[in-house]
Amino acid sequence: MVKSATKPLTLEEFLKVPETKPSSEYINGQIIQKPMPQGKHSKLQGKLVTGINEVVESRKIALAFPELRCTFGGRSIVPDVSVFAWERIPLDEGGEVANVFHTYPDWTIEILSPDQSQTKVTGNILHCLKHGSRFSWLIDPGARSVLVYPPKQQPELLQEEQEILPVPDLVSGFQLTVGQLFGWLKL
């Protein structure tokens, strides 16, 4: 995690700054650059986006986006996977997916990188839930575990291979066990 050493910017000023690679987030008045995704992170992210979209996109139920900037509630964050209910996807004047999302995702999925702060990531998850998200996951490839955050409930830690990962009603057709999730890491 890299923090900027420059004078603090407002959220509006931050949104005018060119994008960084990897992305930077605006949290509590600070600019924090996300760590560069590594192999396990990228593999899980790609499989999740593809798997979720295979279940929901053709039926126009929802859409999963990788690394999408979402700005709401005084923060601008870039969850690893953001899932939006179809009717909540921001559109531009031409009826296409907008480039700018000034709203919370319905479901956020974060994949912990080895040098990433679990507290910072958890803070973003809690921020999403506070502002309307229906569900969140925090995947820890190193511990082979998933923390599931349903709104207004105690988080649940899932580690057993046969455990089915709970999903929001929005994507009820998407089913995955802990073992299947981490099985994607094998070639």
VEXKE-417304 format. One record per residue: residue number from 1; z, x, y negated of N, C-alpha, C, CB in turn. Coordinates in nm, 3 decimals. Each point is the difference from the previous one (the first is absolute). Glycine has a CB too. Example, Ala and Ser with C-alpha at 12.3 -4.5 7.8 and 13.67 -1.06 7.14 Angstrom:
BEGIN
     k       n_z       n_x       n_y      ca_z      ca_x      ca_y       c_z       c_x       c_y      cb_z      cb_x      cb_y
     1     0.780     1.319     0.569     0.000    -0.089    -0.119     0.000     0.090    -0.120     0.125    -0.189     0.117
     2    -0.197     0.154    -0.222     0.006     0.082    -0.119     0.073    -0.077    -0.109    -0.215     0.118     0.063
# end
This chain:
BEGIN
     k       n_z       n_x       n_y      ca_z      ca_x      ca_y       c_z       c_x       c_y      cb_z      cb_x      cb_y
     1     0.000     0.085     0.117     0.000    -0.085    -0.117     0.000     0.089    -0.123     0.121    -0.185     0.123
     2    -0.214     0.162    -0.214    -0.011     0.079    -0.122     0.027    -0.090    -0.119    -0.167     0.157     0.108
     3     0.264    -0.118    -0.191     0.029    -0.075    -0.122    -0.066     0.071    -0.117     0.221    -0.084     0.093
     4    -0.267     0.005    -0.189    -0.063     0.062    -0.116     0.107     0.054    -0.095    -0.198    -0.155     0.022
     5     0.166     0.262    -0.089     0.096     0.062    -0.093    -0.033    -0.034    -0.144     0.034     0.186     0.163
     6    -0.131    -0.270    -0.186    -0.039    -0.035    -0.136     0.091    -0.110    -0.055    -0.238     0.065     0.051
     7     0.219    -0.096    -0.179     0.082    -0.105    -0.061    -0.029    -0.134     0.068     0.003     0.125    -0.222
     8     0.098    -0.209     0.231    -0.018    -0.128     0.069    -0.110    -0.085    -0.065     0.241     0.007     0.068
     9    -0.316    -0.074     0.017    -0.104    -0.091    -0.046     0.045    -0.144     0.025    -0.181     0.172     0.046
    10     0.127    -0.263    -0.121     0.022    -0.141     0.031    -0.093    -0.038     0.115     0.067    -0.053    -0.240
    11    -0.042    -0.060     0.301    -0.087    -0.047     0.108    -0.143    -0.015    -0.050     0.195    -0.118     0.107
    12    -0.212     0.065    -0.226    -0.134    -0.019    -0.056    -0.071     0.134    -0.020     0.079    -0.210    -0.113
    13    -0.006     0.312     0.066    -0.058     0.132    -0.017    -0.035     0.062     0.136     0.131     0.031    -0.213
    14    -0.043    -0.048     0.309    -0.025     0.052     0.134    -0.129    -0.057     0.058     0.247     0.025     0.034
    15    -0.270    -0.154    -0.052    -0.119    -0.065     0.057    -0.131     0.049    -0.063     0.142    -0.200     0.046
    16    -0.134     0.267    -0.161    -0.119     0.054    -0.065    -0.029     0.144     0.044     0.045    -0.150    -0.194
    17     0.050     0.213     0.261    -0.016     0.139     0.046    -0.093     0.001     0.121     0.232     0.064    -0.085
    18    -0.322     0.035     0.095    -0.089     0.006     0.116     0.080     0.008     0.131    -0.174     0.113    -0.142
    19     0.117    -0.171     0.246     0.063     0.001     0.132     0.013     0.143     0.051    -0.094    -0.228     0.050
    20     0.197     0.250     0.030     0.022     0.130     0.062    -0.027    -0.013     0.150     0.172     0.065    -0.176
    21    -0.194     0.049     0.240    -0.014     0.006     0.146     0.105     0.095     0.052    -0.248    -0.050    -0.009
    22     0.342     0.007     0.089     0.029    -0.138     0.036     0.051    -0.079    -0.121     0.051     0.075     0.234
    23    -0.041    -0.204    -0.216     0.036    -0.090    -0.109     0.139     0.028    -0.055    -0.146    -0.172     0.102
    24     0.161     0.140    -0.230     0.131     0.003    -0.064     0.047    -0.143    -0.019    -0.051     0.220    -0.117
    25     0.182    -0.237     0.119     0.058    -0.132    -0.021     0.089     0.005    -0.123    -0.009    -0.052     0.249
    26     0.027    -0.063    -0.312     0.086    -0.013    -0.117     0.121    -0.082     0.043    -0.197     0.016    -0.165
    27     0.313     0.052     0.171     0.121    -0.063     0.050     0.115     0.031    -0.095    -0.082     0.017     0.240
    28     0.142    -0.120    -0.296     0.117     0.016    -0.088    -0.025     0.102    -0.111     0.146    -0.060     0.193
    29    -0.263     0.053    -0.253    -0.034     0.088    -0.111    -0.043     0.139     0.039     0.158    -0.130    -0.129
    30    -0.164     0.160     0.258    -0.040     0.132     0.047    -0.134    -0.008     0.072     0.241     0.068     0.020
    31    -0.317     0.040    -0.031    -0.125     0.013     0.075     0.029     0.086     0.121    -0.145    -0.026    -0.209
    32     0.122    -0.028     0.327     0.027     0.070     0.124    -0.127     0.003     0.084     0.244    -0.071    -0.005
    33    -0.290     0.191     0.037    -0.121     0.013     0.080     0.035    -0.011     0.147    -0.107     0.145    -0.175
    34     0.031    -0.229     0.247     0.021    -0.015     0.143    -0.042     0.128     0.071    -0.036    -0.251    -0.017
    35     0.094     0.279     0.134    -0.045     0.117     0.075    -0.140    -0.024     0.058     0.239     0.058     0.054
    36    -0.310     0.050    -0.030    -0.132    -0.009     0.061     0.016    -0.054     0.143    -0.089     0.193    -0.143
    37     0.017    -0.301     0.178     0.010    -0.052     0.136    -0.043     0.105     0.103    -0.042    -0.232    -0.088
    38     0.112     0.233     0.199    -0.032     0.091     0.108    -0.060    -0.080     0.116     0.186     0.159    -0.070
    39    -0.216    -0.090     0.180    -0.073    -0.059     0.111     0.060    -0.128     0.057    -0.070     0.226     0.051
    40     0.197    -0.224    -0.013     0.062    -0.119     0.060    -0.001    -0.117    -0.098     0.146     0.148     0.142
    41    -0.112    -0.117    -0.266     0.001    -0.103    -0.105    -0.138    -0.064    -0.013     0.182     0.126    -0.122
    42    -0.284    -0.044     0.110    -0.136    -0.050    -0.020    -0.048    -0.082     0.120    -0.048     0.198    -0.145
    43     0.077    -0.151     0.266    -0.043    -0.072     0.121     0.065    -0.137     0.006    -0.030     0.219     0.120
    44     0.162    -0.225    -0.142     0.070    -0.129     0.003    -0.050    -0.093    -0.110     0.201     0.114     0.096
    45    -0.221    -0.061    -0.215    -0.045    -0.081    -0.112    -0.137    -0.062     0.030     0.130     0.147    -0.159
    46    -0.223    -0.066     0.207    -0.134    -0.050     0.030     0.001    -0.107     0.109    -0.091     0.222    -0.066
    47     0.168    -0.199     0.172     0.006    -0.097     0.110     0.065    -0.131    -0.044     0.013     0.190     0.163
    48     0.090    -0.180    -0.247     0.066    -0.122    -0.048    -0.093    -0.084    -0.087     0.220     0.119     0.009
    49    -0.286    -0.055    -0.104    -0.092    -0.074    -0.089    -0.109    -0.066     0.083     0.047     0.161    -0.189
    50    -0.108    -0.086     0.280    -0.107    -0.055     0.084     0.051    -0.112     0.089    -0.113     0.222    -0.003
    51     0.226    -0.200     0.070     0.055    -0.100     0.091     0.038    -0.129    -0.069     0.081     0.185     0.138
    52    -0.015    -0.175    -0.253     0.038    -0.120    -0.074    -0.125    -0.074    -0.047     0.215     0.110    -0.074
    53    -0.310    -0.037     0.016    -0.121    -0.066    -0.051    -0.084    -0.063     0.110    -0.001     0.162    -0.186
    54     0.002    -0.105     0.306    -0.073    -0.062     0.111     0.055    -0.138     0.033    -0.047     0.227     0.091
    55     0.175    -0.249    -0.113     0.064    -0.127     0.031    -0.015    -0.101    -0.114     0.162     0.122     0.145
    56    -0.157    -0.078    -0.270     0.012    -0.094    -0.111    -0.120    -0.010    -0.095     0.237     0.047     0.016
    57    -0.320     0.056    -0.027    -0.103    -0.001    -0.104    -0.107    -0.105     0.024     0.042     0.241    -0.033
    58    -0.097    -0.250     0.153    -0.109    -0.095     0.025     0.045    -0.145    -0.016    -0.102     0.165     0.156
    59     0.231    -0.190    -0.135     0.054    -0.136    -0.016     0.049    -0.025    -0.143     0.066     0.001     0.242
    60    -0.082     0.100    -0.328     0.039    -0.008    -0.141     0.147    -0.040    -0.016    -0.236    -0.060    -0.057
    61     0.320     0.126     0.137     0.144    -0.022    -0.006     0.067     0.103    -0.090    -0.005    -0.098     0.232
    62    -0.037     0.222    -0.216     0.061     0.111    -0.075    -0.095     0.118     0.004     0.235    -0.079     0.054
    63    -0.197     0.185    -0.126    -0.078     0.123     0.000     0.096     0.118    -0.017    -0.205    -0.119    -0.094
    64     0.189     0.221     0.179     0.081     0.122    -0.008    -0.078     0.107    -0.075     0.118    -0.057     0.217
    65    -0.050     0.126    -0.307    -0.059     0.106    -0.082     0.079     0.129     0.021    -0.080    -0.169    -0.170
    66     0.011     0.284     0.188     0.070     0.127     0.004     0.016     0.057    -0.141    -0.090     0.042     0.230
    67     0.208     0.015    -0.257     0.021     0.075    -0.125    -0.045    -0.077    -0.125    -0.028     0.209     0.131
    68     0.071    -0.332    -0.145    -0.038    -0.084    -0.114     0.111     0.001    -0.105    -0.141    -0.147     0.151
    69     0.105     0.180    -0.274     0.098    -0.003    -0.108     0.036    -0.145    -0.033    -0.090     0.217    -0.093
    70     0.220    -0.245     0.096     0.052    -0.133    -0.033     0.101     0.018    -0.114    -0.034    -0.087     0.239
    71     0.012     0.018    -0.349     0.084     0.014    -0.118     0.069    -0.133    -0.027    -0.151     0.180    -0.096
    72     0.283    -0.179     0.102     0.078    -0.123    -0.023     0.147     0.037    -0.019    -0.164    -0.139     0.138
    73     0.236     0.055    -0.206     0.144     0.020    -0.016     0.039     0.132    -0.063     0.026    -0.143     0.195
    74    -0.110     0.199    -0.281     0.032     0.125    -0.069    -0.030     0.126     0.080     0.173    -0.125    -0.115
    75    -0.235     0.110     0.232    -0.038     0.116     0.083    -0.149    -0.006     0.029     0.230     0.009     0.103
    76    -0.284     0.107    -0.072    -0.137     0.009     0.049     0.006     0.088     0.125    -0.105    -0.029    -0.235
    77     0.088    -0.035     0.351     0.019     0.070     0.127    -0.129    -0.007     0.083     0.248    -0.053    -0.005
    78    -0.255     0.140     0.103    -0.117     0.006     0.087     0.049    -0.002     0.146    -0.136     0.132    -0.175
    79     0.163    -0.252     0.228     0.043    -0.005     0.141    -0.110     0.053     0.092     0.146    -0.198    -0.053
    80    -0.105     0.249     0.168    -0.098     0.051     0.096    -0.093    -0.111     0.047     0.165     0.175     0.074
    81    -0.110    -0.293    -0.049    -0.080    -0.118     0.034     0.057    -0.118    -0.078    -0.056     0.089     0.233
    82    -0.029    -0.160    -0.304     0.037    -0.122    -0.073    -0.080    -0.115     0.058     0.056     0.130    -0.213
    83     0.012    -0.235     0.254    -0.067    -0.117     0.055     0.021    -0.116    -0.098     0.032     0.080     0.241
    84    -0.144    -0.143    -0.279     0.003    -0.112    -0.094    -0.052    -0.126     0.068    -0.030     0.158    -0.194
    85     0.101    -0.269     0.174    -0.052    -0.129     0.043    -0.133    -0.022    -0.071     0.233    -0.095     0.039
    86    -0.329     0.036     0.030    -0.136    -0.015    -0.051    -0.002    -0.063    -0.139    -0.079    -0.022     0.234
    87     0.157    -0.084    -0.253    -0.002    -0.071    -0.128     0.068     0.078    -0.112    -0.001    -0.213     0.128
    88     0.070     0.323    -0.096     0.067     0.082    -0.101    -0.075     0.127    -0.035     0.213    -0.092     0.082
    89    -0.326     0.116    -0.018    -0.076     0.122    -0.030    -0.060    -0.014    -0.139    -0.053     0.039     0.247
    90     0.088     0.052    -0.339    -0.058    -0.008    -0.135    -0.152     0.020     0.005     0.217     0.085    -0.097
    91    -0.286    -0.167     0.020    -0.146     0.005    -0.008    -0.043     0.032    -0.142    -0.020    -0.165     0.189
    92    -0.097     0.230    -0.202    -0.055     0.024    -0.133    -0.086    -0.119    -0.041     0.003     0.251     0.039
    93    -0.068    -0.238    -0.155    -0.082    -0.110    -0.053    -0.115    -0.039     0.093     0.058     0.077    -0.230
    94    -0.106     0.017     0.310    -0.111    -0.026     0.092     0.044    -0.054     0.135    -0.122     0.179    -0.115
    95     0.252    -0.204     0.133     0.050    -0.053     0.127     0.019     0.107     0.106    -0.113    -0.211    -0.056
    96     0.108     0.338     0.017     0.023     0.109     0.094     0.144     0.048    -0.010    -0.241     0.069    -0.016
    97     0.285     0.006     0.116     0.135     0.056    -0.003     0.016     0.082    -0.128     0.012     0.006     0.254
    98     0.096    -0.033    -0.326     0.026     0.071    -0.126     0.036     0.146     0.029     0.078    -0.214    -0.108
    99    -0.098     0.298     0.011     0.041     0.139     0.012     0.149     0.018    -0.030    -0.231     0.070    -0.063
   100     0.286    -0.157    -0.020     0.138     0.012    -0.044     0.082    -0.116     0.057    -0.073     0.119    -0.212
   101     0.184    -0.086     0.278     0.089    -0.100     0.058     0.133     0.003    -0.075    -0.111     0.022     0.228
   102     0.133    -0.120    -0.313     0.125    -0.011    -0.075     0.090    -0.102     0.070    -0.116     0.060    -0.218
   103     0.141    -0.038     0.345     0.083    -0.090     0.078     0.052     0.072     0.123    -0.131    -0.199    -0.084
   104     0.227     0.138     0.148     0.062     0.056     0.120    -0.081    -0.036     0.124     0.227    -0.014    -0.110
   105    -0.224     0.100     0.212    -0.063    -0.034     0.127     0.088    -0.100     0.076    -0.113     0.228     0.009
   106     0.053    -0.306     0.078     0.078    -0.091     0.083     0.073     0.077     0.111    -0.163    -0.185    -0.050
   107     0.101     0.294     0.097     0.060     0.083     0.105    -0.033     0.145    -0.034    -0.020    -0.184     0.178
   108     0.122     0.268    -0.182    -0.022     0.143    -0.023     0.040     0.078     0.124     0.041    -0.028    -0.248
   109    -0.120     0.130     0.274     0.029     0.091     0.111     0.001     0.141    -0.057    -0.105    -0.156     0.174
   110     0.216     0.224    -0.154     0.013     0.139    -0.042     0.015     0.087     0.125     0.106    -0.068    -0.222
   111    -0.172     0.183     0.221     0.006     0.096     0.110     0.063     0.126    -0.056    -0.206    -0.098     0.119
   112     0.323     0.131    -0.068     0.075     0.112    -0.053    -0.069     0.132     0.034     0.212    -0.133     0.019
   113    -0.234     0.215    -0.119    -0.054     0.135     0.019     0.117     0.096     0.017    -0.208    -0.052    -0.137
   114     0.187     0.167     0.203     0.110     0.092     0.028     0.079     0.043    -0.124    -0.131     0.078     0.191
   115     0.064    -0.059    -0.304     0.070     0.047    -0.120     0.021    -0.111    -0.104    -0.097     0.225     0.041
   116     0.099    -0.348     0.004     0.015    -0.114    -0.091     0.144    -0.051     0.003    -0.243    -0.063     0.036
   117     0.293     0.020    -0.148     0.134    -0.055    -0.011     0.006    -0.141     0.057     0.042     0.142    -0.202
   118     0.038    -0.162     0.306     0.015    -0.134     0.057     0.065    -0.093    -0.102     0.019     0.097     0.231
   119     0.069    -0.044    -0.315     0.065    -0.081    -0.102    -0.101    -0.053    -0.101     0.210     0.134     0.030
   120    -0.303    -0.049    -0.075    -0.103    -0.042    -0.096    -0.089    -0.107     0.061     0.005     0.227    -0.106
   121    -0.046    -0.205     0.230    -0.087    -0.096     0.067     0.073    -0.133     0.020    -0.122     0.189     0.116
   122     0.248    -0.181    -0.073     0.080    -0.121     0.017     0.017    -0.073    -0.133     0.121     0.107     0.193
   123    -0.104    -0.030    -0.300     0.010    -0.061    -0.133    -0.125    -0.079    -0.035     0.149     0.187    -0.071
   124    -0.267    -0.135     0.104    -0.124    -0.073    -0.026    -0.008    -0.127     0.086    -0.115     0.216    -0.058
   125     0.158    -0.206     0.184     0.000    -0.117     0.088     0.092    -0.108    -0.058    -0.047     0.146     0.201
   126     0.168    -0.108    -0.241     0.094    -0.097    -0.056    -0.053    -0.060    -0.130     0.189     0.127     0.105
   127    -0.257    -0.046    -0.185    -0.062    -0.050    -0.123    -0.105    -0.108     0.033     0.040     0.224    -0.112
   128    -0.122    -0.196     0.213    -0.102    -0.098     0.041     0.066    -0.130     0.045    -0.153     0.187     0.068
   129     0.255    -0.178     0.016     0.068    -0.120     0.051     0.066    -0.077    -0.114     0.039     0.115     0.219
   130     0.019    -0.044    -0.314     0.065    -0.065    -0.114    -0.099    -0.079    -0.085     0.170     0.183    -0.002
   131    -0.294    -0.135    -0.002    -0.101    -0.062    -0.088    -0.097    -0.092     0.073     0.019     0.200    -0.142
   132     0.007    -0.233     0.268    -0.081    -0.102     0.066    -0.063     0.036     0.133    -0.042    -0.075    -0.222
   133     0.042     0.202     0.260    -0.059     0.036     0.130     0.073    -0.075     0.111    -0.068     0.228    -0.087
   134    -0.008    -0.265     0.191     0.056    -0.077     0.110     0.059     0.087     0.110    -0.164    -0.176    -0.052
   135     0.124     0.304     0.057     0.034     0.081     0.115    -0.033     0.145    -0.031    -0.042    -0.193     0.158
   136     0.113     0.286    -0.093    -0.033     0.143    -0.013     0.036     0.072     0.128     0.039    -0.008    -0.248
   137    -0.113     0.116     0.274     0.031     0.093     0.108     0.013     0.138    -0.059    -0.123    -0.141     0.171
   138     0.213     0.220    -0.114     0.008     0.143    -0.027    -0.013     0.070     0.134     0.148    -0.031    -0.208
   139    -0.262     0.097     0.228    -0.030     0.067     0.126     0.038     0.146    -0.014    -0.188    -0.161     0.051
   140     0.267     0.210     0.046     0.040     0.141     0.001    -0.060     0.064     0.125     0.216    -0.050    -0.128
   141    -0.332     0.116     0.116    -0.062     0.063     0.118     0.087     0.107     0.064    -0.220    -0.046    -0.103
   142     0.299     0.118     0.024     0.085     0.104     0.054     0.109    -0.055     0.091    -0.045     0.134    -0.204
   143     0.102    -0.247     0.167     0.105    -0.064     0.079    -0.056    -0.105     0.096     0.160     0.041    -0.188
   144    -0.292    -0.065     0.180    -0.066    -0.103     0.082     0.074    -0.132    -0.012    -0.082     0.176     0.160
   145     0.104    -0.216    -0.285     0.074    -0.123    -0.026    -0.062    -0.075    -0.117     0.211     0.106     0.088
   146    -0.179    -0.234    -0.094    -0.047    -0.085    -0.109     0.119    -0.079    -0.053    -0.234    -0.017     0.101
   147     0.257     0.027    -0.230     0.097    -0.086    -0.067    -0.077    -0.120    -0.052     0.154     0.195    -0.063
   148    -0.113    -0.314     0.105    -0.065    -0.123    -0.041     0.088    -0.067    -0.104    -0.114    -0.028     0.227
   149     0.054    -0.006    -0.340     0.072    -0.062    -0.111    -0.051    -0.142    -0.023     0.036     0.226    -0.105
   150     0.027    -0.326     0.167    -0.034    -0.137    -0.036     0.070    -0.034    -0.132    -0.029    -0.068     0.247
   151    -0.027    -0.020    -0.328     0.065    -0.030    -0.128     0.134    -0.070     0.020    -0.226    -0.018    -0.107
   152     0.323     0.057     0.027     0.133    -0.061    -0.003     0.071     0.005     0.135    -0.082    -0.149    -0.180
   153     0.050     0.253     0.259     0.066     0.019     0.128     0.031     0.148     0.019    -0.118    -0.200     0.098
   154     0.206     0.227    -0.005     0.033     0.138     0.036    -0.122     0.067     0.062     0.243    -0.064     0.037
   155    -0.273     0.189    -0.074    -0.109     0.071     0.067     0.031     0.018     0.149    -0.056     0.120    -0.216
   156    -0.050    -0.106     0.294     0.015     0.016     0.145    -0.070     0.129     0.041     0.011    -0.251     0.036
   157     0.057     0.334     0.043    -0.056     0.125     0.048    -0.056    -0.021     0.140     0.162     0.134    -0.141
   158    -0.291    -0.103     0.158    -0.065    -0.015     0.130    -0.044     0.138     0.048    -0.077    -0.236    -0.057
   159     0.118     0.271     0.181    -0.031     0.132     0.055    -0.047    -0.006     0.145     0.168     0.095    -0.154
   160    -0.141    -0.204     0.222    -0.036    -0.011     0.141    -0.147    -0.035     0.013     0.235    -0.072     0.059
   161    -0.305     0.140     0.032    -0.146    -0.015     0.012    -0.045    -0.144     0.021    -0.004     0.228     0.092
   162     0.082    -0.308    -0.019    -0.042    -0.136     0.033     0.031    -0.101    -0.111     0.035     0.058     0.239
   163     0.039    -0.016    -0.341     0.036    -0.094    -0.106    -0.124    -0.040    -0.080     0.230     0.102    -0.014
   164    -0.244    -0.232    -0.008    -0.111    -0.054    -0.079     0.040     0.006    -0.147    -0.076    -0.153     0.189
   165    -0.011     0.211    -0.270     0.028     0.013    -0.143    -0.019    -0.137    -0.067    -0.074     0.244     0.002
   166     0.178    -0.295    -0.069    -0.015    -0.125    -0.073    -0.100     0.016    -0.115     0.236    -0.064     0.062
   167    -0.311    -0.041    -0.087    -0.096    -0.002    -0.111     0.021    -0.127    -0.081    -0.169     0.136     0.134
   168     0.124    -0.140    -0.257     0.012    -0.124    -0.077    -0.089    -0.108     0.060     0.053     0.132    -0.208
   169    -0.017    -0.257     0.187    -0.078    -0.114     0.050    -0.147     0.010    -0.040     0.205    -0.142    -0.012
   170    -0.228     0.200    -0.103    -0.134     0.020    -0.054    -0.095     0.064     0.100     0.102     0.020    -0.225
   171    -0.053     0.071     0.306    -0.084     0.074     0.096     0.052    -0.019     0.142    -0.055     0.170    -0.178
   172     0.098    -0.291     0.210     0.064    -0.026     0.129    -0.089     0.035     0.120     0.128    -0.181    -0.112
   173    -0.258     0.189     0.094    -0.089     0.037     0.110    -0.003     0.150     0.028    -0.136    -0.198    -0.058
   174     0.200     0.277    -0.025     0.004     0.145     0.018     0.127     0.034     0.077    -0.132     0.040    -0.215
   175     0.116     0.013     0.336     0.116     0.034     0.081    -0.008     0.144     0.045     0.019    -0.237     0.077
   176     0.096     0.305    -0.085     0.004     0.143     0.027     0.141     0.036     0.046    -0.182     0.046    -0.172
   177     0.191     0.036     0.275     0.131     0.051     0.041     0.022     0.138    -0.062    -0.011    -0.132     0.217
   178     0.135     0.176    -0.213     0.031     0.134    -0.049    -0.080     0.103     0.080     0.234    -0.074    -0.068
   179    -0.243     0.055     0.200    -0.075     0.093     0.085    -0.148     0.004    -0.034     0.166    -0.042     0.179
   180    -0.225    -0.076    -0.206    -0.141    -0.003    -0.038    -0.023     0.070    -0.133    -0.028    -0.215     0.125
   181     0.117     0.191    -0.222    -0.013     0.064    -0.131    -0.003     0.152     0.013     0.119    -0.195    -0.105
   182    -0.021     0.251     0.172     0.006     0.145     0.011    -0.098     0.053     0.105     0.240    -0.009    -0.072
   183    -0.288    -0.078     0.160    -0.105     0.038     0.094    -0.130     0.033    -0.070     0.106    -0.143     0.171
   184    -0.127     0.089    -0.290    -0.121     0.030    -0.078    -0.008     0.148    -0.037     0.004    -0.234    -0.090
   185     0.108     0.304     0.097     0.000     0.141    -0.038    -0.058     0.089     0.108     0.197    -0.044    -0.141
   186    -0.209    -0.008     0.261    -0.059     0.079     0.110    -0.151    -0.012    -0.005     0.206    -0.035     0.143
   187    -0.274     0.140    -0.104    -0.147    -0.004     0.005    -0.047    -0.017     0.142    -0.013     0.145    -0.203
# end
